[in-house]
Amino acid sequence: MTYSVPSPAPNRCAASGRVTAALLVSLALIACDGGSDTSDGPASPGTTDGGDTSGLGPLPAPPLTAPPSADDEPIPEGADYTTATRFSAVRDPQAFPIAATVADLTETDFAAGLPAAVIERPPGLDPDTNGAPFFEGLSNVRVAAGQTLTLRFVPRDPEGELPGMFPQELPEGARFDDNLDGTKSLVWQPLQADAGIIAFTVVAVDPDDGRLRSSQTVLIAVDPPEDADAIPNVAPRVDEVAEYVVRFGDPVLVELEGVDRNGTVPTLELPAPPPGATLLPRPFEPERYVLRFVPQSVGRTVVQILARDAVDASLTGTGEVVLDVRPASDFTLAGQRLGTLGVARGIEVGAAISPFCQPATATCSASVGKVDLDDRCVGSVAVRSMHHGPCAAERSQSSSRIVLIRLASECSSSCRSAGLIGFLRTTRTGKRDQRQ
């Protein structure tokens, strides 16, 4: 999402020269390359300030790309996709370019054989008296999408006892069955969306000392089906959404996504919509929907979401959005609001989220994403991602990259960790949090 503000600072993450996240000039924008240009003045193309040639050749003629036109101008964001009130929210007029994805594992990895087990041995435990457990008879496996894979795990212990075991993470739609003989089996029918090579890890636990463990990974190559019509069409589901804490009377935005293992894009519906609610797909992102509504009462609110299959409309799955709606008094903190303090110092407060930018540096002065400010202190405020904690701007791995604004440097220990909620209205949009 792009916020339109006057005199934007340069953003080197912009695609095709478009500024995808701009902040007011009174703020320092921490962009993906660590800041904006700090040269003393303009220089002629291909020369240094002293007039010497830089070694750069002339610009291509004709240009490699057409100059921006009126069709490239940002357009206002619809009211169903934002809760911004004190600034204008805009978005790009066209879809973002999608970079080609690179597989984490390749056929070369698969052909190299079974990965070596990873042993966790507690300090002081003698390997001569208590050896690490292991799995017997494993190798990498290959299966075609639509076929059912049954992979048996047989744990062994050098001392002849029976180790325990558990999987680190199951593939979508898989189960890990107990065979009631000391072994367990991965039972999985991969589908179209599972094509590729995945790593499946099972951990064996020593029966005498549970700290002694052996993690064994098996690579599973899922080949595309020879006959796509032979693959069963399974019901879609709604991707899980974390529970929200919201203030009564505030509009709520929740970003939702339907998941279909057959690789199609399900539609999302509201079986029993709250009063005034809308659920609309994002422009250029048909797999993502935005739910917008205003909770009507304090307490726990549950909104049911239905995912409908794109091929067979009779196939549906359900999910839910859970809100903990609290009275406005719960969000009232002592001290002046951040915006008020900023205005008093000539600082305008804003934040932006860009899908392209990741800051090289970030300062998070609030251990729980909150700061109590007084007249002596205006600190560095982190925009918090619900999936990665209050300092997510330093290590964001979500689908959006967070651009952080540093308000001032004089924040001291007098800032009490208390809460940005008291100073910032919060609009939480699933994987993308926006603070305004």
C-alpha positions in Angstrom: 0.0 0.0 0.0 1.2 3.5 -0.8 0.5 6.6 1.3 0.5 9.9 -0.6 2.3 12.7 1.3 4.0 15.9 0.2 7.7 16.0 -0.8 8.5 12.3 -0.5 12.0 11.2 0.3 13.7 9.0 -2.3 13.0 5.3 -2.1 15.4 3.1 -3.9 13.2 0.1 -3.6 10.6 1.6 -5.9 9.7 -0.5 -9.0 10.0 1.2 -12.4 10.8 4.5 -10.7 7.6 4.6 -8.8 7.8 5.6 -5.1 6.0 2.8 -3.2 6.4 4.2 0.2 6.9 7.9 1.0 7.1 9.7 4.3 7.0 13.4 5.2 10.3 15.3 4.7 10.4 16.0 8.4 11.1 12.3 9.0 14.1 10.2 8.1 13.0 7.3 6.0 14.9 4.2 6.7 14.7 2.4 3.4 16.2 -0.9 2.3 19.6 0.6 1.5 19.8 2.4 4.8 18.8 6.0 3.8 18.5 8.5 1.0 21.2 10.3 -1.0 23.5 12.5 1.0 25.5 14.1 -1.8 26.1 17.9 -1.5 24.5 18.7 -4.8 23.6 17.5 -8.2 26.2 16.1 -10.6 26.1 15.8 -14.3 25.4 12.3 -15.6 28.6 10.3 -16.0 30.8 12.8 -14.1 31.9 13.4 -10.5 31.5 16.7 -8.7 35.0 17.6 -9.8 34.2 17.1 -13.5 36.2 13.9 -14.0 34.6 11.1 -15.9 33.2 8.3 -13.7 33.5 5.6 -16.2 29.8 5.3 -16.8 28.6 5.3 -20.4 25.8 7.4 -21.8 22.2 6.5 -21.2 20.6 4.2 -23.7 19.0 5.9 -26.7 16.1 5.2 -27.1 15.4 4.5 -23.3 15.0 0.9 -22.3 11.5 1.7 -20.8 8.9 4.2 -21.5 8.6 7.2 -19.2 5.8 7.2 -16.6 2.5 8.4 -17.9 -0.9 9.3 -16.4 -1.7 5.6 -16.3 1.2 5.1 -13.8 -0.2 7.6 -11.2 -1.4 6.2 -7.9 -5.1 5.9 -7.5 -7.2 6.4 -4.3 -7.6 3.3 -2.2 -11.3 2.3 -1.8 -12.9 2.8 1.6 -13.4 -0.9 1.9 -9.6 -1.4 2.0 -8.4 1.2 4.5 -9.4 3.0 7.7 -7.2 6.0 7.1 -8.9 9.2 8.1 -6.1 11.9 8.5 -4.3 11.1 5.3 -5.1 9.8 1.8 -4.4 6.2 1.1 -3.5 5.3 -2.5 -2.4 2.2 -4.3 -0.6 1.4 -7.5 -2.7 1.4 -10.6 -1.4 -2.0 -11.8 -0.2 -5.2 -10.3 3.2 -5.5 -8.8 5.8 -7.5 -10.8 6.0 -11.0 -9.4 9.6 -12.3 -9.1 10.3 -15.8 -10.1 10.5 -18.1 -7.1 13.5 -20.3 -6.6 13.0 -23.7 -5.0 14.8 -24.3 -1.7 15.6 -27.9 -2.7 16.5 -29.2 -6.1 17.0 -32.5 -7.9 20.7 -32.2 -7.1 19.8 -32.2 -3.4 17.5 -35.2 -3.9 20.1 -37.2 -5.8 22.8 -36.5 -3.1 20.9 -39.0 -0.9 19.4 -39.0 2.6 20.6 -35.9 4.6 22.7 -36.7 7.6 20.9 -36.9 11.0 21.4 -34.0 13.4 22.3 -35.1 16.9 21.4 -33.0 20.0 23.5 -34.3 22.9 23.3 -32.6 26.4 26.6 -31.6 28.0 28.3 -34.3 30.1 26.4 -37.2 28.6 29.0 -39.9 27.6 28.3 -41.2 24.1 30.0 -44.5 25.0 27.4 -45.3 27.6 24.3 -43.7 25.9 24.3 -43.6 22.1 22.0 -41.4 20.1 18.8 -43.0 18.7 18.4 -43.4 14.9 16.0 -44.5 12.2 16.5 -47.7 10.3 16.1 -48.2 6.5 15.2 -44.7 5.4 16.0 -43.1 2.0 14.6 -40.2 -0.1 11.4 -41.1 -1.8 9.6 -40.0 -5.0 5.8 -39.9 -5.5 3.5 -38.5 -8.2 0.9 -36.0 -7.2 -2.4 -37.8 -6.6 -0.7 -41.0 -5.3 -0.8 -41.8 -1.6 2.6 -42.1 0.1 3.1 -44.3 3.1 6.6 -43.8 4.7 7.4 -45.9 7.7 9.7 -44.7 10.4 11.5 -47.4 12.5 13.4 -46.0 15.5 16.3 -47.8 17.0 18.5 -47.3 20.1 22.1 -48.5 20.5 21.2 -49.8 24.0 18.3 -51.8 22.6 15.5 -49.7 24.1 12.6 -48.1 22.2 13.0 -44.4 21.4 10.0 -42.0 21.1 9.5 -39.9 18.0 7.5 -36.9 16.7 7.4 -35.0 13.4 8.6 -31.4 13.3 5.9 -30.3 10.8 3.4 -32.3 8.7 2.8 -31.4 5.1 -0.6 -30.0 4.2 -3.2 -32.8 4.4 -0.8 -35.4 5.9 -1.1 -37.4 9.1 1.5 -39.3 11.2 -0.1 -42.7 12.2 1.0 -44.9 15.1 1.4 -48.5 13.9 1.1 -49.7 17.5 4.4 -51.7 17.1 6.9 -49.0 18.0 6.9 -47.5 14.5 4.9 -44.7 12.9 4.0 -43.8 9.3 3.7 -40.6 7.3 0.5 -41.0 5.2 0.2 -38.3 2.6 -1.5 -37.8 -0.7 0.2 -34.8 -2.4 -1.8 -32.8 -4.9 -1.0 -30.3 -7.7 0.2 -27.5 -5.4 2.6 -29.8 -3.7 4.8 -30.5 -6.8 8.5 -30.0 -6.0 10.8 -31.3 -3.4 10.0 -31.0 0.3 12.0 -31.9 3.5 10.1 -33.9 6.1 11.8 -34.3 9.5 11.1 -36.7 12.3 12.9 -36.5 15.7 13.8 -39.6 17.7 14.0 -39.1 21.4 16.3 -41.2 23.7 14.2 -43.3 26.2 16.7 -42.7 29.0 17.4 -39.0 28.5 14.9 -37.0 26.6 17.5 -34.3 25.9 19.4 -36.7 23.6 17.7 -36.5 20.2 18.3 -37.3 16.6 16.5 -35.4 13.9 16.3 -37.2 10.6 15.2 -35.5 7.4 13.8 -37.3 4.4 13.5 -35.5 1.0 10.2 -36.2 -0.8 10.1 -35.4 -4.5 6.5 -34.8 -5.7 6.3 -35.1 -9.5 3.5 -33.4 -11.5 0.6 -35.8 -12.4 0.5 -37.5 -15.7 -3.3 -37.2 -15.7 -4.6 -34.2 -13.8 -8.1 -35.4 -14.1 -7.2 -38.5 -11.9 -6.4 -36.3 -8.9 -9.2 -35.8 -6.4 -10.5 -32.3 -6.0 -10.4 -31.5 -2.3 -12.3 -28.7 -0.4 -10.5 -25.4 0.2 -9.9 -23.9 3.6 -9.5 -20.4 5.1 -5.9 -19.7 6.1 -5.7 -19.2 9.9 -5.8 -15.7 11.3 -4.5 -14.7 14.7 -6.9 -13.3 17.3 -7.3 -9.6 17.2 -7.6 -7.1 20.2 -9.6 -4.1 19.0 -11.2 -1.0 20.5 -14.9 -0.7 20.5 -16.1 1.7 17.8 -13.1 1.4 15.6 -13.4 -0.1 12.1 -11.5 -3.4 11.7 -9.7 -4.6 8.6 -8.7 -8.2 8.4 -6.8 -9.7 5.5 -7.9 -13.3 4.6 -6.7 -15.9 2.2 -8.3 -19.0 0.8 -6.0 -22.1 0.4 -6.7 -24.8 -2.1 -4.3 -27.7 -2.4 -5.4 -28.3 -6.0 -3.8 -25.0 -7.0 -7.0 -23.1 -7.8 -8.1 -19.9 -6.1 -11.3 -20.3 -3.9 -13.7 -17.4 -3.3 -14.4 -16.2 0.2 -17.9 -15.5 1.6 -19.6 -14.2 4.7 -22.4 -16.7 5.6 -23.7 -14.4 8.4 -22.1 -10.9 7.8 -21.9 -8.5 10.7 -23.9 -5.2 10.1 -22.2 -3.1 7.4 -19.5 -5.7 6.8 -17.8 -6.0 3.4 -15.5 -8.9 2.2 -13.8 -8.0 -1.1 -10.8 -9.4 -3.0 -7.8 -7.1 -3.2 -7.2 -5.5 -6.7 -4.7 -7.7 -8.6 -4.6 -10.3 -5.8 -7.7 -12.5 -6.2 -6.5 -14.9 -3.5 -6.5 -12.2 -0.8 -9.7 -10.8 0.6 -10.2 -7.8 3.0 -12.9 -8.0 5.7 -14.0 -4.6 6.9 -16.6 -3.9 9.6 -17.2 -2.1 12.9 -17.8 -4.4 15.9 -21.2 -3.7 17.5 -20.5 -4.8 21.1 -17.8 -5.3 23.7 -16.6 -8.8 24.2 -15.6 -11.8 22.1 -16.8 -11.5 18.5 -16.5 -14.4 16.0 -17.0 -13.9 12.3 -17.5 -17.1 10.2 -15.8 -17.2 6.8 -16.6 -19.7 4.0 -14.2 -20.7 1.3 -15.8 -22.1 -1.9 -14.0 -24.2 -4.4 -13.3 -22.6 -7.9 -14.1 -25.8 -9.8 -16.9 -27.5 -7.7 -19.0 -24.9 -5.9 -20.4 -27.7 -3.6 -16.9 -28.1 -2.0 -16.5 -25.6 0.8 -14.4 -25.1 3.9 -14.8 -22.7 6.8 -12.7 -20.5 9.0 -13.2 -17.8 11.5 -12.0 -14.4 12.6 -12.0 -13.9 16.4 -12.0 -10.5 17.9 -11.5 -9.4 21.5 -13.4 -6.1 21.5 -12.5 -4.0 24.5 -13.9 -0.6 25.7 -12.1 2.5 24.7 -11.1 3.1 28.4 -8.8 0.0 28.1 -6.7 1.9 25.6 -6.4 5.2 27.6 -2.9 5.8 28.9 -1.4 8.6 30.9 0.6 11.3 29.1 0.2 13.1 25.8 -0.5 11.3 22.6 2.4 10.7 20.2 0.8 12.9 17.5 0.3 15.8 19.9 4.0 15.6 21.0 5.1 15.5 17.4 3.1 18.6 16.4 4.6 20.5 19.4 8.1 19.7 18.0 7.2 20.3 14.4 7.3 16.5 13.6 4.6 14.9 11.6 4.0 11.3 12.3 3.3 8.6 9.7 4.2 5.2 8.6 4.2 3.2 5.3 4.4 -0.4 4.2 6.1 -1.3 1.0 6.1 -4.8 -0.5 9.6 -4.2 -1.9 11.5 -2.5 0.9 13.3 -4.0 3.9 15.2 -1.5 6.2 18.9 -2.1 6.6 18.7 -0.8 10.2 15.9 -0.3 12.7 15.7 0.9 16.2 13.0 -0.7 18.4 12.9 1.1 21.8 9.7 -0.7 22.9 10.0 -4.2 24.2 6.3 -4.9 23.7 5.6 -2.5 20.8 4.6 0.3 23.2 6.1 3.4 24.6 4.8 5.9 27.1 6.1 9.4 26.1 6.3 12.6 28.0 7.6 16.1 27.2 11.2 14.9 27.6 11.1 11.9 25.4 10.2 11.2 21.8 11.6 7.8 20.9 12.1 5.6 17.9 8.8 3.8 17.2 8.7 0.4 15.5 5.8 -0.6 13.3 5.0 -4.1 14.6 4.2 -7.2 12.6 1.8 -9.5 14.4 3.7 -12.5 13.2 7.2 -11.5 14.1 7.1 -9.4 17.3 7.7 -5.7 18.1 11.1 -5.5 16.4 10.0 -7.1 13.2 11.2 -4.2 11.2 14.7 -5.5 11.8 14.0 -9.0 10.5 10.7 -9.0 8.7 10.0 -12.3 6.8 6.3 -11.6 6.0 4.9 -10.9 2.6 5.3 -7.1 3.1 8.4 -5.3 4.1 8.1 -2.7 6.9 9.4 0.8 6.5 10.3 2.3 9.8 10.4 6.0 10.7 12.8 7.3 13.4 11.1 10.2 15.2 14.0 11.5 17.2 17.1 10.3 19.0 16.6 11.7 22.4 14.5 8.9 23.8 16.0 7.9 27.2 15.3 5.4 30.0 12.5 7.8 31.1 10.4 6.2 28.4 8.3 3.6 30.1 7.4 0.5 28.2 3.6 1.0 28.2 2.1 1.0 24.8 1.8 2.5 21.4 -1.9 1.6 21.4 -2.4 4.6 23.6 -1.0 6.9 21.0 -1.7 5.2 17.6 -4.9 4.1 16.2 -4.4 0.6 15.0 -5.6 -1.1 11.8 -4.5 -4.7 11.7 -4.7 -6.4 8.3 -3.7 -9.9 8.8 -0.1 -10.3 7.7 0.3 -6.5 7.3 -0.1 -4.2 10.3 -0.5 -0.5 9.7 0.0 2.1 12.4 -1.2 5.6 11.8 
